[in-house]
Amino acid sequence: MNGLMMQMPLLISSLIVHADRHHGNAEIVSRRVEGDIHRCTYSDCHRRSRQMANALAGLGIGRSDRVATLAWNGYRHLELYYAVSGSGAVLHTMNPRLHPDQVVYIADHAEDRILFFDLSFLSIVQAIAGRVKTIKTFVAMTDRVHLPKDAGIANLLCYEDLIEGNSDAYEWPSFDENLASSMCYTSGTTGNPKGVLYSHRSTVLHTYAVALPDSLNCSAKDAILPVVPMFHVNAWGLPYVACMTGAKLVLPGPRLDGKSLHDLMEAEQVTVSAGVPTVWQALLVYLEQNHLKFATMNRTVIGGSACPPAMLRKFQETYGVYVLHAWGMTEMSPVGTVCSFKAKHAAASAEERYGVQAKQGRGVYGVDMKIVDPNGADLPWDGNASGDLMVRGPWILSRYFKDEGGDPLQNGWFPTGDVAKIDPDGYMQITDRSKDVIKSGGEWIGSIDLENVAMGHPAVAMAACIAVRHPKWDERPLLVVQKKPGAELSREDLLKFYEGKIARWWTPDDVVFVDAIPLGATGKMLKNRLREQFKDYKLPGV
Amino acid sequence: MNGLMMQMPLLISSLIVHADRHHGNAEIVSRRVEGDIHRCTYSDCHRRSRQMANALAGLGIGRSDRVATLAWNGYRHLELYYAVSGSGAVLHTMNPRLHPDQVVYIADHAEDRILFFDLSFLSIVQAIAGRVKTIKTFVAMTDRVHLPKDAGIANLLCYEDLIEGNSDAYEWPSFDENLASSMCYTSGTTGNPKGVLYSHRSTVLHTYAVALPDSLNCSAKDAILPVVPMFHVNAWGLPYVACMTGAKLVLPGPRLDGKSLHDLMEAEQVTVSAGVPTVWQALLVYLEQNHLKFATMNRTVIGGSACPPAMLRKFQETYGVYVLHAWGMTEMSPVGTVCSFKAKHAAASAEERYGVQAKQGRGVYGVDMKIVDPNGADLPWDGNASGDLMVRGPWILSRYFKDEGGDPLQNGWFPTGDVAKIDPDGYMQITDRSKDVIKSGGEWIGSIDLENVAMGHPAVAMAACIAVRHPKWDERPLLVVQKKPGAELSREDLLKFYEGKIARWWTPDDVVFVDAIPLGATGKMLKNRLREQFKDYKLPGV
C-alpha cells in the first residue's frame, strides 16, 4: 500500500522557481570576462533562464540533447544551469583547462549539439570548431558589442541576442525526476575520459544534503563564493544550494588569483567559499604578503585534495576562517563527507580538534560508506584499519555514459579508488589514492601523510610523495618538492623535519626539488606524471 | 535519457542505520512512564528496533499492516518508529487525548492489527479492548515487573519480553520509497477524523527540509527535546531529524509541566525544543514564578497555533531563547514554513525584526505555496492581499485514507483552510482560519490579530476571538478571555488596551471572562465550541 502524498518529481527547475519566489531580490554578483562587475537578482536569473529556454527550443534543442559549456563561474553560466536542465536537456560542462584534443574527444563522445563559451576560450573554440562532429552551433556568452568579428567560426551566435530575441513566457516542463540533467567527464589519469550523467533526482537530493548544518551549512544569511569552477562537478553543487537557500551568490569569473578573490570577498561581504587547496595556497600567500584579513568570511570548504594541516591552522588561527574539510568525487555529485564537529568536541583540546579536522569527515546522510580489505571483506571502523573505500547512495554513479569502462560497481558499491580509515565516530580519513600508495616491504606507506609533513615546513610551497622502485623493499618514498619563491631549503633539513612526526621507516629516502609540480585540469597534483618522470630514479644507497 | 545514478530508494530504515554508524554513541534520554530517567544510544535503538522488527514478524505483521500506538515521547516509541516503518508496516500513532469512542472509530477505520501502549493509557485500552474490531493483540510498553496483573485485556503482551525474545539479526528490507510508512488522523473539528498516510519518500524528503539551516537548523552539536508529541504528526519530524543529524534526543515522556520540562532541559543540556504555544505558556509561567533561566537552550520552535508576540519577546528578551515561528499541518508532514531571517535583517531594528518574526515564515524548499481569492485567482505577494492559502509538494497529502471526504485538492493544490498574506520577501502570515474569520460589513477581521493584542496584556492567560451575529454588520468580534490566576482585569480596561494597536472598527464589541478556554487534543483552542456556546450572545447596543 502506497502513501497518499502528492507525486511531485524533484526537478532542478523548482530550485530557481523557489529562489525567485522567496528570494527574488537576493543578488548574484559576477566578475565578467569583460572585466567589470555585474549585478543581478534571482528574479533576473529566472526570467533570463526562461528566455534562454525558449532560445534553446528555437535552436532545436530537445529532451536529453546535450548542451556544452566552456565557461567560468558567472551569471550567464548559472542561467544555462537552469535553462538547459530545467527544459529537459543535458548541461555538459566541459573543463577548459583540457587540451583541445581532449575537448574534441569529449564533445564527440557526449554528442554535444551546441557549445556556449566565454570569450576567454575563443582560441579553444577556434581550434576545435572544424573538428567536432556533432556541435553545429556556437554561442559566445557576451553581448553584441563584445562579439568578436571575423572569429572564423561558422554559426557563431551571440548570447545576449538570444536572450533579447526570446520571450520570458515559458512554463518549466514536468517529467520523471530520473531524467538526465547534466554531465561531467572525469579527468582520469589513465584511459579515456568517462562521462558521469547526473539526474534531476540525484541533483536535488544532493543539494538538500550539502546545505545541511553539518555539511556546508548554507542559509539565506550567507553570501557564497564558489572558487571551485562551475565546470567541475557543478561547483560542488553550490549553484543549486544558493537557489535552495536564497543565499547571495558571488561568482569570481576568470580571476582566481589571491588579490582578485580577496577583493571580491571583501567587497561583497562573502561569508563562505569553497575550493581546492592549491587555490587557497595562493590566496594565503597574498594575504600574508599584504598583511590582510577577512572582514566577513567565516568558513571555507576545502576539498578535491586533502587539506594540509598547516593550511587548516593558518586559516583558523590567523584569519578566523573555520575550515570545512570535505571529500567527494565527480562520480559522487560530488559530496560524500564533510568534517563537522560533534557536541563532544566542544570540550576537546585544540590539538584534539585539529586531529578531527585533519580527517575528511563524516558521511553526509544519503551516502553509505565502508572500507574493505583486498578480498572485499568489511574492515572495522576503529580508526586503525585502512582499506579500499566503497560508497553507495542516490547521487552516486551506477555506470558511466555509454558504459565506458564497463560495470564500475562491486556488489552494488562504487569503489572510490581511495584508501581510507574510519574512526568509531564515523570520521573518514583518506590515507592515499590506491594507485599512489607506497608498498614498502609488504606494508603500506600513505603518501598524503608524508606530503602533509613537508607542507608544514615554511619553505615548502607544494610537495608530492611518490613510490620509486627499490631492490629490497619493492618501493620506497621519494619526496618531490616545489619551494616557495626565494625560500632556502636543503634535502637534509627537510628530512630532519620529519623526525618525531612519523614512524622512522616512513621517512622519504630522498628529496628532489623541482621548479613546479605539474597540476591537472582540476588543480590536483599529477603524480602519475611525476612517477613517469622519476621512474628510473636512483635512491641513495641503492 | 535517464541519469546514471544509483537507484536507491529513500527509506526510513536508512535513518537509524546512519545514526548507528555515524553516531552510535549519541544519547537518547527518556523520562519513562515508570518515573525514572532512561539512557540509551542510537546503537541500542537500532539493535532493539531490529529485535522488535523480528517480534512484529513473529506476531504476523506483514507489509503495510497497521500497527497502532498510544504512547508518549520515549525510547520505546522511537524504536517502534523504526521497527514498524522500517520493516514495511505502517505506524499509526493515535492521540491518547481523544475520547475512547474516537479511538475506537480511528482504530477500526485504520484496521489496526496490534496496539502498543504506555501504561498511562491502560484505562483507555481497557475501555476499547472489547470494542475494536481488528486489533487482536495489545502490547504494554513496559517490562515484566511493571506489567499490570489482571488488567482484563485478552492477548496482553509485554514489550520487553518481545525484545528479549527476539534476535537482533535483521536486514532492513528494501522496497519502493512510495510505500506507506506511517499515518496520523486529523482531529478535524467537523466530520469524522480523516487518516493521512505518509510514505517513506515523503518522510525522508521532509526530514532533509526540516533539518536545513533556515528550518530547524539541527546538527550533531544539538540536543533536541520535542515537547510536541510523537503521536502528533510524528513530533514534527524530529525523531527522524535526530537520526539524520546525530543530535542527542531528549524525550520528556508524560511530564509536560513547566518544572519537569525545565529540569530535563537543564539536566540534559538541551539546545533546541519544539511545541505549541500553550505548552510554552505553562513553562514561561513556571520560570517566572521561580526566577529561573536556561543554561543551554538557545532556540525553540513554536507552531501548531500562531505564537503570540508577547511570548516571542519573553523568550528572546528574558531568556535568550531565539524563537522559530513555524507553520504546518497534519496533511503536510507537517512543516510548511519556518520563520528565519535573511541577511538583510541583520541591520534591521529590533521592532522590524519582531515584525518579521510575527509571521509564520518562508516556505521550506519543497513546499510551493500561493494565496488565492474566492474565485481561485492568484493574489500578489505584497504583504497586503489576504486569501486562501494553497500548498503543494512531495510531502503534502493528495487524498485521505480510504478517500474519506472525497478529493481534497483544487487543481493539484491542497487548500489549507488558512487565510494568509505573503510579503514580497516570501514571508507568510496566517491571518485566520477561514472558518474563524469575522465578516463585518463585507470586510474581514482577523481573529488572530485581536487575540494577539489581548495576549499582550499582563493579566491575560489566553484569549479567543469569535464572530457573533450582528443585525447590522452580519458579524462582530467577541473576545473570550481566560485571566491569569489571581489577576484582576475589567472589560473596559481590556478594550482600552486595544487603542492605537489596531484599526478602531476592529475593536471587539464585548469581552467575556471564562474559567478556561476549551482546548482540543493537540492543544489548540476549540473556537467552534466557543461559537456554539456564545451563538445567542447579545452584544451591547444590539
Interface residues (C-beta under 8 A of the other chain):
Chain A: M1 N2 G3 L4 M5 M6 Q7 M8 L10 S14 L15 V17 H18 R21 H22 H23 G24 N25 A26 R63 S64 V90 D176 N178 L179 A180 S181 V196 L197 Y198 S199 H200 R201 S202 L205 Y208 A209 A211 L212 P213 D214 N217 C218 S219 A220 K221 D222 A223 M244 T245 G246 K248 S333 S340 F341 K342 A343 A346 R362 G363 Y365 D368 W381 R392 G393 P394 W395 I396 L397 S398 R399 Y400 F401 G412 F414 P424 D425 G426
Chain B: M1 N2 G3 L4 M5 M6 Q7 M8 L10 S14 L15 V17 H18 R21 H22 H23 G24 N25 A26 R63 S64 V90 D176 N178 L179 A180 S181 V196 L197 Y198 S199 H200 R201 S202 L205 Y208 A209 A211 L212 P213 D214 N217 C218 S219 A220 K221 D222 A223 M244 T245 G246 K248 S333 S340 F341 K342 A343 A346 R362 G363 Y365 D368 W381 R392 G393 P394 W395 I396 L397 S398 R399 Y400 F401 G412 F414 P424 D425 G426
